[in-house]
Amino acid sequence: MRILTWEAFAQSHTGKPVAASIGVFDGVHRGHKRLIDLVNTKAPSMESCVITFRENPKRILRPNSFKGSIFSLEKKMELLESEGLDTCVLIDFSADFGTLSGAEFLGLLKKAHLGFLTVGPNFKCGHKMDTNATALVEICRSLGIEALVAEPVLYSGHPISSTRIRNAIVEGRLTEVSDMLGRPYEIEYETDGVFLALGSEDSGKAEAKGNLVLRPRKGTLLPPDGSYELCIGTEKSTQCLIARIENGLIRLEEKAGSGTGSAAIITMVSRECKEK
């Protein structure tokens, strides 16, 4: 999968029309997967493409209410590439980009040889979100672009969304998170190669017990403090063990390899009730 900036995408052309979906794609959940599958049905006569953002626009537009991304940009790229897409366009969201109306944005896509576009029913784009999914279809029709509003993927009777998944993570409803993502929730971590988290006040105790303390990457969404079943994968094997999430750190109750990587949280084992 080739990765292009918005500027490079607008100027490049492979000779084939482009089939694309647009969105943040945070989590690359089951709803996103439906959109990607629709894009891939247009291959090989069209170039399959996802147009997304380097950073979630909500972090820039509504920083006080934004809970955080489900995972890093690197992880998003990894999952998008695994879907067999030809191209991913990364937009650096800026104040200037945010002033484009939905019609202006779609007009630029037409110049970049967009031939097919699919979005979800709650999709909005343009300055002050001036273009919804229904309006997008009408604008695309006038531009000669085939447009399709995909049916949402439901979970417990309601559409799956990144916002819904974020809320479930911070509330500790990890079975729901896994069902909506289509896989267990992963936390990217680092240990700096030692059996403690650098700067941890009780690092000496952690080292004495032989327990490994993982530091989640900055901005990681964590479930509530408590004990969880955690699976840590390496190139050779996967180790599942019990871990405690506490004060923004993950404390393993058994020894495990150090370094960097990702850990999949399977389920909560227990949550301690603290007296107020």
Buried (B, 14 or more C-beta within 10 A) or exposed (E): BBEBEBEEBBEBEEEBBBBBBBBBBBBBBBBBBBBBBBBBEBBEEBBBBBBBBEBBBBBBEEEEEBBBBBBBBEBBBBBBEEBEBBBBBBBEBEEEBEEBBBBBBBBBBBEBBBBBBBBBEEBBBBBEEBBBBEBBBEBBEEBEBBBBBBEBBEBEEEBBBBEBBBBBBEEBBBEBBBBBBBBBBBBBBBBEEEBBBEEBEBBEEBBEEEBBBBBBBEEBBBBEBBBBBBBBBEEEEEBBBBBBBBEEBBBBBEEBEBEEBBBBBBEBEEBEEEEE
